[in-house]
Amino acid sequence: MTLVADSASAPQPALQLTRSVDAPRVLHLVPSLYGGGMERSLLRLITGASKTRSDSDSQAITHGVCILKQGAADLVEQSRSAAQTWVLGDGAPGMGRWTTWRRLRDVIWRFEPDILHARTTAVWFDAAFALRKHPRIRLLLSYHGRTSFKPTGRVRRRINRWACAKADAVMTVSCEAARMLESEWGIPARKIRVIFNGVDTERFSPPQRHRTVHAGLPARTPADHIVACIANFLPIKGLDMLLRSWRRVVMADRRAKLWLIGDGPLRGALTQLADVLRLGDHVEFLGRREDVPDLLRAADLFVLPSQYEASSNAALEAMATGLPIVAFDVGGMRELIRPNHTGWLVPAGDPDHLADTVLSALIDRSARQRVGQAARRAVIEEHTLADWIDRYTSLYHSLAEGGRPACAE
């Protein structure tokens, strides 16, 4: 079923804010709402804020969500349960970009935000363009990483720079990404703020904290070595390289099984590659799952073969569960993982090194336990959900009050 917001029946006047901003209103703009890390991060923020908010809390944030295109029905419903949500349906028959922008302006007029938060570069221009007649609304852009190897083209870079010039602040999730925004895109350092990702350490917690086991888990024996990987099935996630590495792993350890959790356009190609490599008994494609915490608790190790990650939510969830991690040393991963302490980092693009490191971790159970415990402690100290929400709240208040945002690092 297509969910489409009501279109504007007539042009709306420019918004005039006359009320107090003690409780700022933030409208989040996203291109779509499916299962990616950015989208789930948004849902964590608005649902976490709604759970902690009370009617007497004058400092609370009122969130709204505007989805330009479409979304998965369950995620859209989750958004609606926590915040006022619009799905504009860009791409529907007869709907062009001008219609989308008109509907976006209508949403802005209806919601009356103090801040418009464009949560990916795909909607930076839309947000900046929509606020041309709303000078009192603050514009926050955020960068959560890239989903393609393809370099940013000249036209896109110019568009991004134009949007950044209109923005009051640009937020990202790692220091590595912040340096990239400054050096490659020319965004002034004074505008860039870093908010590291956060995770629910109660929902993602070690097996010993849970007495019941989910009945729908894949079959396994006590002797199996389960390695989990959560990713969108995109080229940049490096899952083809992981499968080739996995052939080397199972030749040395016939008890090793790989759980691939996620989906995407490469699903068919990856399934075919697993068949060609004769990995049928050692790889399970589990699709998108809502029982990810149980799957992680049933695993022995987490592997992340991404060729780039600004900051991986999946890695944080695994660490919170007490799983040690093997990942390529790319992007902001070194800011999450301390090598040989909370996980193991492998030189990027080296499948043999990846396989050898996975094998070493599977063989040494005591090392897995030590590293997994250290990983959970690190998450509790630096990446809790409550602290993460507080950092966002502080940034939103600072923007709404018209001052320069305090550094969120």
N, C-alpha and C positions, 0 to 999 in steps of 0.2 A: 504494500500500500504506500502510495506517495503522500507524504505529509508536506503541505504547502501552506504558508501563512497567508492571511488575507492581504491582498494588495491595497495600496493607497488609492482612495477614490478621488483624491485631489491633492495638489501640491501643498505641503505643510510649511508653515512659517519657521524661520530659524528659531532654535530653542533658546530660551532665556532662562538661565538658572537664577532663582531668587531665594532658594531655600538654603539652610545650613548644610555644610558638608561634614558634620560630625559623624554621620554614618554614610560614607560614600557609596554610590551606586556604580557598579562596574559591569559593562557589557562586553562579554567575550565574543570575539569574532573568529570563526574557524571555517575552512572550506568544506569540510565534511566531518562526520562523526562515526568512525569505524573503530578498529581495534588497535590503532597505533599508540605508541608511548605518549605522544603529546596529548591525544584525545583522552586517554585514561588519566593522565595527569590533571587535565581540566576537571574531569569528573571527581577525582579525589579531592580537589580543592573545593568545589562547590558543595559536595556532600559533606565533607569534613567541616566546612564552615557552617552549614545548616544544622549539624548535630550539636555544635558547641554554642550556637547563638541562642540568646534569650531575648524576650521582648523588651527587657529593661536595659539591654546592652547597647548603649548609645554609640559605642565604637565599632560595632559590627559592620560588616560589608554586605550590601545587598547585591547579589549576583544575577545577571541575566546572560543568556546564551543565544547567539544568532548563528545558524548554520547556513552557509550560502547554498550548498548543493543538497546532498542527501545524507542519511545516516542509518546505521543499523537500528532496527526497531527497538531492540532491548536497550541499547545505549541512549537512544533518544528518550525513551521512557524514563530511564534513570536520570537523565538531565532534567526532564520535566518535573520529576518528583522532588528535585532539590532547588530548582530555579525556574523563572519564567523563560521559556524556550521558544524560539522561532526556527522553522525549517523553510527556507525560501524556495528550494527546489530548482536552483540554477541548472539548466540543461534540460528542463522539461520542454515538451513540444511548444514551439512558439514563444519561448522565453529567451530573450537576449540579455546582453550585459547591461543595457540601459534600464531594462525592467528590473534586473537584480539590484542595481544601484538605487532605483526609486524605492524598491521595497526595503532596502537597507536603511535609507533615510527615514522611511516611515517607522521602522523599528526604533531607530534612535529617537524620533519625536515621541513615540509612545512610551518608551522605557525611561527617558530623561536621565541618561547616565552622566556621571561626573568624569568617568574615564572610559574610553574605548580601548580595549586590549586586543590587538590583532596578534593571534598566537602562532602564526607561521608566515613565512615570506610570501606564500601564495596569496595572502589577503592583505599584505601591507599596503599595496596601492589602493585597494578597495576602501580600506579604512581611512587613509589620508584623503582620498578624493571625497568621501562621504562627509568629512568634517570641514569642508571648505567654508560652509556657512554657519559653523558652530564653533566659533573661536574660544568659547569658555570651556569646552570639553577637552580634557587632557587626552593625548594620544600616547599609548604605550605599545611598542612593538616588541615581539619576542622571537628569539631564534632557538630552536630546540634540536638542530642538527639537520643533516641532509639525507635524502632518500635515494640519491643517484650519484654515480661517478661523474656524470656529465658536468663539466665546468660551467659556472655561471656565465652566461653570455653577456656581451657588452650592453645590449638593450636592457636586460634584466638588472644588471648592475646599476645602470643609470636610474632605472625605476626605483630600485631599493634605496639608492642614495637620495633621490627626491623625497621618498617617503620618510627616510630617517631625518632629513632636514626639517620636515614638518612635525616630527615626533618630539615629545617632551622627554622620553627616555627609551632606551633599547635594552631589553633584558635577555640574558642567556643563562645557560645551566652549567657552564664550566669556564674556568679561566682560559683554557685553550681556545674555546670558542670565542671568548671576548677578545683575545689577541688577534684571532683571525678576522673578526669584524672590524677591528681597528686597522690592521695592516693591509688586508685585501680589499675591503669595501670602503675604507676611508671614513668610518664612523668615528667621530670624536670620542676620546676616552671618557670625557666628562659626562657623556650621555649613557655610557654602558654600565649596566648593573648585573651582578651575578647572583643568582639564587640557585644553590645546589638542590638537586632533587631530594624529596623526602619519601618515606615509606611507612606504612602502618605496621609497626613492629608487634602488634597483638595478632593481627590477621596473618602476617607472615612471621611465623615463629617455629622453633624446633619441634621435632616429633614428641619429645618428652613432656611438652606442655599440653598435649592433646591425648585424651583417652580413647577416643573413637577414631576409626579409620574409614574413610569414604569407600563405599562398596563398589563404586564405578571405576576404580583404578585399573589400569592395564595389569594383566596377569604377570607375576614374577615369582621366582623362587628365592629362598634366603641366600642362595649362592650367587645370584645375579649381581653384576655391577651395573647400576643404572646411572646413566649420564643424561641430564636434561638440557635442552636448549629451547629458549623461547624467542621467537623472532617472526617478523613479517617475511614472507617468502619473496624477497626482492634481491636483485643482484648484489647490492652493497652489503647485504648481511652475510655473504660468504658461505652459504650453506652447501654449495657444490664442493667447495674446498673442504668443508667439514666431512662430507660423505667420502671423499677420496682419502682423507686422513683416517676415516673410520675403518676403511678396508685394512689399513696397517694395524689399527688397534685390535680388531677382532682376529687377525692372524696370530697375534701374540696372546690374546685373552679371549677365549671362546665364550666366557661368561658375560662379556660386555654387551650392553644393550643401550641404544640411543633412542631417547624420546624426543621427537621434534614436535613442539607445541606451537601452533600458529597456522597461518594460511596466506595465500597470496597468489600472484600471477605465475609464479614459478612452480606451483604445486605439481603439475603434470610432468614437467621436465625433471624435477628432483626425484619424483617417484620412479620415473624411467631410469634415471641414473643409478638409483639404489638397486634396481633390478639388474642392470648391466654389470654392476659391481658385485652382484650376488650377495646382497646384504639383507635379503628378505627376513631372515630370522633374527637379525641384529638391529634393525631400525624399525620404529613404529611412528607413523605419521598420525598424530592425535588430533590435528585440527585446532580450531579455537576452542578453548575450554574455560568454564567458569570455576572449575575446581583447581586452579593453578596452585594455591597454597598446599593442598593435599598432594598434588603431583610432586612439588618440590620437597615436601617432607618425606616422600617415598624414595627420593633419589639419593645417590651417593656423591655426585659431583655435578657442577654446572659448567657448561662450555659456551663461549660466545665467540664465534669466528668472524664477527663483523669487520669489514674493511674500514669503517669509520663509525664512531659513536661520540657525540658531544658529551653525553652522560647517559648511561643505560639504566632505565627503570627496572628492566628485567634483572640486571646484575644486582641492583640494590635489594630486590625482593628475594633473590637467592641468598644473598649475604645475610639478610634479616632472618632467614630460615635456618641459618647455620651451615649453609653449603659452601665449601671452598669453590673457587672459580678459576678456570683456565680461560684466558682471553688473549686476543691479539693486542699488542701495545700500540693502540691507535687513539687519536683524538684525545678526549678527556679521561680515558680509562685509568691512566696513572694517578689521577686525582681521586679515584674511587678505591683503587687496589694498591696496597703496599706490597711489592713483590716479595714472595716467600714469607709473608706475614699474614695477609688477608686473602691471598690468592697468588696465582702465577701468571705472569705476562710473557707472551711469546712474540718474537719478532714478526712484524706484519708480513703476511703473504708466504709464510713458511709452513706448509702442511705437514712435513715430516717432523719438524720441531713441535708442532701442535700435537701430533699423535704421540710422540715420545713423552711429552709432558703429561698428557692425559694418562698414559700407561703408568708412569711413575706415581701419579697421584692415586690411581686405583690399587696399585700394589701396596702402598704404604697407608694403611688405615689410620695409624696413630697420627701421621702428618695431616691427613684429611680432617680428623677431629680437632687437632690443634688449630689449624688454619680456619676451619669453619667457626669455631668458638671466637677466635679473634675477629673474624669478619662480622659476626653479630654484634660484638662489643663495639666495633667501630661504627656500625650503623646506629646503635643506640646513642652513642656519644655525639654523632655529627649529622644524622639524617632522619630524625624522628618526624612523624607527620605533624605533630603539634608545633614544633619549632619551624618547620617548613611553612605551615599556614601563617604563623606569626610573621615570618619574613615578608610574605606576600602582603599581609595586612599592613605592615609598616610602610611598604613601598606605595601601596594604594593610598593610604592616608597622606603621605608626604606629597604625592602628586595632586590629590584632590585639594589640598590646602594651598597649592600654588607655588610651593617652594621647590628647590632642587632636591631630588630624591636622595635620601641618605644611602650610603653604600650598603648593599644587601649582602656582601660577601661575609 
